[in-house]
Amino acid sequence: MKEVRWIEQGWSSDERFWFHHVSQGTSTLPVPYNWFLALEQPELSPLSTPGLLSDPGYLSRYGFIPSPKQTGPGTAYQDTYASFLGNPDGLPVGFSKLPAAPDPVTRAMQPDQLGFTCAACHTGQIEYQGTSLRIDGAPAMTDLGKFRNALGLALSQTNTVPGRFGRFAKRVLGEGHTAAQAAQLQGQLHGLLARIEQLKTITDTVAHQNVEEGFARLDAINRIGTQVFFTDLLGAPGFDARVNLAGNSAPVNFPHIWDTYWFTWVEYDASILQPMFRNAGEALGVGAKINLINRAQTLYKSAIGVQELHEIEELLAGKNPHSSTPGFKGLRSPAWPDDILGTIDPSRKERGQALYEELCQSCHLAPVSDAAFWSDPRWRQPNAAGERYLDLVEIPVLEIGTDPGQARLLGERRITLPSYLDIPGTGAGNTGLVDGTFGQMLAAVVEKATTL
């Protein structure tokens, strides 16, 4: 690329960088942070040593956007976000370092972890004639499935390919490590690979339900359900978490997220009204640890970064759009960059405007740049805080004619939980279990996790 251009959307470079790398408390990848930095690319190269898996150029093949190395906070968040670690190892947009902390389930100290941020799925890029246009809040072009497969292969080859474990141990433990330390590390690697294989054996039983996700698509809702109600419940006493396992059958593209704070519905399928509930559920889905199994510790204790999620939402929302001159004042939708993509043909623009008004505007309302958008009767009256929210148009699935799989998930997927979790549901005799819909059960778990 001859040029990298972040399109102007109302954020400073420091605010953008913070959004790209602030941790929301997640341990998305199943390896400690320093292990990920030490793994080699899963490519067999008999004449040379493979590059590192964490190399930005290598990760870009999975759609990840390179990001600069920076330690600690910049000027824009020196006070507000004082705990922000930055991006000390130059990982791509959407990767974050979670500092060492006690595991919510066992209370044992865990090393630094590696997680995904909101930006991993909601930062887009377009490459055009040597220029990389990068857009905050836009759909990501990543293929997380292929990336997970590459990580699994890298771990396996570290264990089996001659020479790889020795180089891995030097990077993790240092040049002067002892044989005993190397043996301990190798035991940890064997244990991790065994857990991954065990989990794969179980999840393969529903693989026939899967629909390939691929680049720019993910079945995020089903994956949240599997993480919270299957993975996080493995090992629960007297409970078989496999009852909650389902395939990834409803992948959809990542939606854009600018302006969404000011909509009545904050989930595009008209299922969630409260931004923090959506964000906390998303954090659990991408690996924020939560205790749902160890009754000797505090149930629902989690690693969710509630404060960070609130600050992310404030940055996205900006000030009240109806204060002073009407207009969204947080993260704004990108303007067409004439100097890169060329000037829009005026006659085609005029025809496009007419088509939009005829075919689209009844659902999507007038363009945001029009005064008619801000005076539309769908804007609700101010609440106690003086904020007004846009009452979105809802269209039944049968009428819109799109694939109903994702839209029906929260209401139709059934979840069974052990009664000790104290979640309301339909009792199943004297089995010690309760049953309910996915949406009902997830709402209860998120509420308990965020009100401890």
N, C-alpha and C positions, 0 to 999 in steps of 0.2 A: 504494500500500500504506500502511495506517495504522500497521503495525508489522512489524518484521523480527525474527524469533526464531530464533536458533541453538539447536537442541535440545541439552540437556546430554548429553554422551557421554563425559565423563571427561577432556576436554582443556581447558586454559586458553585464553583468547582469543588469547594470543601464540602458543601452540603451533599453534592452528588457522590463524592468519594465516601462519605460517611454512610449514605444509603447503600452503597455497593458492598460495604464490608462490615457493618455493625452486626454483632451477633444477636440473634433472637433466642439464644439459649439452646440451639440445636446441635446434636451430634449426628449429623446425617450419614456420614461415612463410617463404616464399621472398624476403622483403624485409628489409633492415636494420631495426633497432628504430626509428630515427628516421624512416624512410620510413613505417612503419605509422602513427606518430603524425601524420604530415603528410597522409595520404591523405584524400580526401573520400568521402562516401557515394556509392554508384553510383546516384544518382537525378538525372534531368534536371530542372532547375528554372530555367526561363528568367528568372524574376523575382527570384530570390534565390540566394545562395551556399549550396550544400548544407552540411550539418553534417559533422563529422569521422567517419570510419569508426570511430575508436576511442572514440566517445562511448558510455558505458555503457548509456544508454537505447536506442541503436541496436543494440548488440550483444546486448541482452537478447532481441531478436526471434529470435535464433538459439539461445536457451536459456541464454546465459551469465549468471552471477550477478554483480551488481555487488559491488565490493570497495573499501574505503577507500584513499585515498592515504596512504602512509607510507614515509618514507625511513629506511633503516637498520634494525638489529635492535631489538626490544623487550626488556624486562627478562628475559623467560623464556629468551631465547637469546643474551643479551649475550656470554657466553663460549663456549658450545657451538657456536653458529652465527654466529661473528663476521663471516664473509664474506657473510652474507645481505644482499642489496641492498634488501629490502623490496618495496614496490610504488610506486615514485616517481611514476608517472603515472596512478595510479588505474585500472588496467586490471582486467578482471573476474577472478573466481576461476579459477585454472588457467593464467593467463598469467604468464610469468616473463622477466626480463631476463638474458640471458647476456652477461657482459662481453666486450669485445674481446679476441681471442686469435688466435694463428696457426692457420690452416686445417691440419688434420691431413694433407691430401692435398698441398697446394702449399707449406705453411709460410708463405704470404703472410699478413700481418696482416689480419684481418677486423674490421669494425666491430661494435658491440654488436648482438646477435641477439635475436630474439623466439621463445620456445619455449613448449610446453605442459608442464605439470606433471602428476603423478598426479591432482591435484584436478580437472583439466579434464574427466575422464571419470568421476570417482568422488566427486562432490559433488552432492547432489540438492536439489530444492526442491519444495514443494507450496504453492500459493496457495489460501487458504480464507477467504472472507468478509473480505477486506481485510488478511489477515495472510499474510506470506511465511514459511513454515516451512522452515528450511534444515538439511540433514542431511549431516554429513561421512561419507564412505565409502559413500554411497548412489549409485545409478545417476544419471548426469547426464541432463538432458532436452534436450541440445543436438542440433543438426543440423549436423554439421561439413561435410557436403557443400554445403549452401546457403551456409554461411559462406565456404568456399573459393571458390565461384562469385562471391560478392559481392566478395571480395578481388581476384579476377581482373578483374572488371568495373571496379573502382575504379582499378586500374593502367591498364587500357586507356583509360578515359575521361580519366585524367590526361594521356595522350599525345594524345588526339584532340579532346576538347571544348575549345573556345576559352576561354582564361583559366585553365584548371585547372592547367596546368603552371607558369605564373607564380606562382600562389599556393602550389603545392607547393614550388617552388624557394625561395620566401621562408621557408617553415617549416623546410625542411631546411638551407638555407645561411645564413639570416639576411637581414635587410633590406639589408645592405651588400654582398651578394655581387656578383661581377663577371660580365660576359657570358661570359667563358671558363669560369668555374665552372659557370654555368648550362648551357653547351654540354656540358661534361663530364658533368654530372648527367643531361642528356637522353640522351646517348650510353649511359650506364649503364642508363637506363630502357629504351631501345630494345633493348639487349642482353638484359636480363631478359625482356622481352616475347617476343623471338625464341626464347629458350630454353624459355619456357613453352609457346609455340605448337608448337615442335618436339617437346617431350615429349607434348603433347596429341595430336599427330598419331600418335605411336607408340601411346600408351595407348588411343586410339580403336579400334585394331585388335582389342582384346579387349572393347570396350564391350558387345557382344552377350551377354557372359557375366555382366554385372553384374546384381545384384539391388538395387533401391533401398534405401538404408539408412534415411534419414529421421530424425526426432527419436527420441532415446534408443536408437538402434541403430548398430552399426558392425561392419564385417568387419575387426576389428583384426588377426587372425592373417594373413589374406591380405595386408593392407596392410603388415605387418611384412616379409613375404616379398618384396613388390614393392619396398619401400624398400631393403632390404639387398641383394637379389640381382638387382635390375634397376637402380634409380636410382643406388645407390652403386657400381655396376660399369660405368656408362656411361663410355666413354672408355678402358676397359681395353685394353691393346695386344693385338691379335690375337684379341679375344674379342667376340662379339656378344651383349650382355646381353639382347636381346629373347627369347632362348630361355627366360628365366625369368619372362617376363611372364604374368600371369594376371589375370582379372577379379575383382571383389569380389562373390563369389557366395554368401557365407555370413554375412550380418550377424546379429548377436545383440545382445540388450540388454546394457548395461554391468552387470556383477555388483557386488553390494556387497562391501566388502573388510574390514569389521570382523571380528576373530577369526581371519582366514584364516592368519595367521602360524603358528598352532598346529595347523593341519591337516597331515596327511601330504602331501596333494596341494595345491599352492598355485596351480594353474590348474584352473578348474572342469571342464575336460574330462579330468581325470586324466592330464595329459601332462607336468607339471613338478613336481618334488619340492623344488627349492631356490629360496627366495625371491629371492636376489640374481641368480640366472640369469634368472628371470622378469623382474625389474625392469630388468636390463641389456638384455635383448632388447626390452622395451617401449621403453626410451629410444632404441635404434637405430631402432625402428619409427616414432617420432615425430620423427626428424630429428637425433639426435646424430651428428655427422659422424664418418666412419671412413675410413681410407685402405686401400682394397682394390685400387687401380690403379697407384699411383706407386711403383715398385720402387726409385727413387732415394731415397725417404724410408722411414721405418719403417712396414712393413706392419702393419696392425691398430692403429696409433696412432689414438686416438679422443678425442672430447670427452665421453664418458660420465662423469657425476659420480658415481663409485663411492662416495666418502665420503658424499655427500648421499643417495644411494640407501640406503646402510646406515643412516643416521640416520633417514630416513623410515620404514624398516622397524622400527627400534627404537621409534619413537614409536607406530606402529600396534600393535605387539605388546604393549608395556608389560612389566611384570614377570611372572615365572612364575605362571600362573594357579592352579597347585597349591600355591603358597607361601601360608602363613597360611590365611585363609578362602578356599576354592575360588571362583574367579570370574575372568572376563577383566578385566585391569587396564590394557589399552591403550585403543584406541578401542573404545567399547562400542556395541552396537546401541541405537537410540533407544527411549525409553519413550513410550507414548501420551500426548500432552499433553491431559489432560482439560479444562483451562481454555480451550482453543481448539477442539478437535474434539468436545468433549462427553464425558460419562461413558459408558463402555461398559455396555450393558444386562447385568446379572448373569446372567439366564437364557440370553441368547444366548451369552454368554461360556462358560457351562457346556456348552451344546450344542456350541460350537466346540471346546472342549477334548476332548470325547468323540469328535468327528469326527477331530480331529488324531490322537488316540491310535489310533483304528481304522484310518485310511487313510494317515497320513503318518509316524508315529513309527518304523515299522520301518526306514525309510531315513534319516529326518532326526533320529532319536533324541529323547529326552525334551527338553522345554523347558530352556533354559539355567538358568532360575531354579529348576529341580527338582534335588534332591540326586541323583536317579537319573542325571542327565546326567553328573555328575562322578564317579560310581562305575561308569559304563558300562565293560564289558570292552574296548571299542574304544579306550580310552586305553592307549597303549603304555607299557611299563615305562620308568622314567627312563633317559635316556642318560648319558654321562659327565659332562655339565654339569648333570645333575639335571632336565632338561626332559622333559616327556611330550607326545606329539603324538597327535592324534585320528585314528585310522585310518578314513577316510571310507568309506561304503558305495559300491561301484561297481556300476552296472547297465548291462548291454550295451545298445547303441543299439537293436538289434532288439527288445529287451524293453520299453524305455521308450517307444519309438515316436515319438521326436521327430525333427526334420529332421537327418539325419546329416552334412550338409555341413561344419559347423564341426568336428565330432568327428573327421572323417577327414583333415583338412587336413595335419597334421604328418606323418602316416604315408603319405599317398597323393600329395601334390603332389611332383613331382620337380624337383630343382635341379641345374643343371650349372654347374661352376666351372672357371676356369683352374687348371692344376696348380701354377702358381707360388705359389698361396696355401697349398700344403702341407696340404691337408685330405684325410683318408682318404675314399675313395669307390671306385666302380667305374670302372676305367679305360676310356677309349673309344679303343682302338687307339693310334696315334701322333699323335692330334689335339691332345695337350696339354691334355685336358679330363678332369674326373672328374665322376661322376654319383652322386647319392644322394637320400635323402628329405629333405624340408624340415626335419623335426625334427632329423635327423642333422647336416645342414649348419649349421643355425642354432646348435645346441649347440657345434659346433666353432668357429664364428666368435666367439660370445660368450666362450667360454673363452679364446681367444687375445687378444681385445680387453681382457679384464679381468685378465689376468695379465702384461701388459707391465711 
